[in-house]
Amino acid sequence: MTKENFHFFELSPSEFQEVLTRNGFPKFRAPQIRRWVFSRKTVSFDEMTDISKQDRANLTNLFGRTVFSGNLVAETTSDDGTKKILIEWPDGHRVEAVLLRDERDHRTGCISTQVGCAMGCRFCASGLDGFVRNLSRGEILEQIVRLNTLLEEPLRLTHLVIMGTGEPTLNLGALLPALAEATSSDGLDIGNRRVTISTVGVPGGIDKMTAADLPYKLAVSLHAADDATRTQIIPQNRFFGIKAILAAAERYFQKTGRRVTFEYILIAGVNDSAADARRLADLLNRKTAIVNVIPYNPVPELPWKTPSSRATVAFVRALEGAGVQVKVRFRKGDGINAACGQLRRSYRPPA
Ligand code: SAH
């Protein structure tokens, strides 16, 4: 038995098979273990009871006691059932992941792709401390498996949104292999069409997704209908501009046939006027665009405010009146800092 320290989720299915074969395990062990982890939600080797005691000990020796590489350092639940977890990796950096449930019985995992974020959106808690590093494929997959494991039997995750901390198009190299496992029938078997990747709107990143012909949904964080307003809240916008982003989104639609969702957080006095709604309606292709209106979730350190529900309704009506398809997403998990980098910030390691 080699004394190596493997991380289970860093290995592709064939690499895992190869490591086990090289270490003298029978061929059927690899798929058997994967079933325990992905279908039976068992993460500790010692609990995989149809594996011989000797093999369980050998697996623990190779991979550690469980398949996880991080530690769970906080878990919170809000009144509406939203659960949030904070995971600490061996290098001491932390990420958060959220489990959201709704009345349609969707069980949605929201995961992070980076530690911190380089985008610096002015309204967002995730970027306040800047960018630290990309997450690995294993760290991304581990978040998904941990959220799935939080669900009581026999429930499983039904949806995934890549809307936690980080800009996913800048870490596709790790994200895509993790999503492949999350959606494969011998992984977590989440439907491809139930995975949404949200981007701040990097045209080159969107084009990369178009070229890869991914089976996933694309959401673009538009948040404003003119460049001056957008650059005020998303400084990165000055490099691209709304026109280039919309053109890239249109190419995604043309290639994949999947409608693009435009996220629009409503911030009081910034982007929530009737004129904003009109400009937004004029900007978008009414046939293919879907607008997801999200009342801003206040961040204690930041000055931005949520509009009244009356202003929110007026904005939505104006869009609908102009023929735009709109969804409204009300905030979940307020009581537990569930939005956007807030939990990570509330647990700061000592300086
Ligand atoms: N970087 C990607 C994905 C992570 S952010 C992106 O920008 O899309 C996921 C979504 O949450 C984005 O639409 C982001 O703008 C939004 N968001 C960030 N902070 C928020 C807050 N305080 N309230 C509401 N939405 C927020």
Residues whose N, C-alpha, C, O or C-beta is under 5 A from the ligand:
A	BS01	SAH	F123 C124 A125 I162 M163 G164 G166 E167 P168 S198 T199 V200 S221 E263 I265 P295 Y296 N297 C340
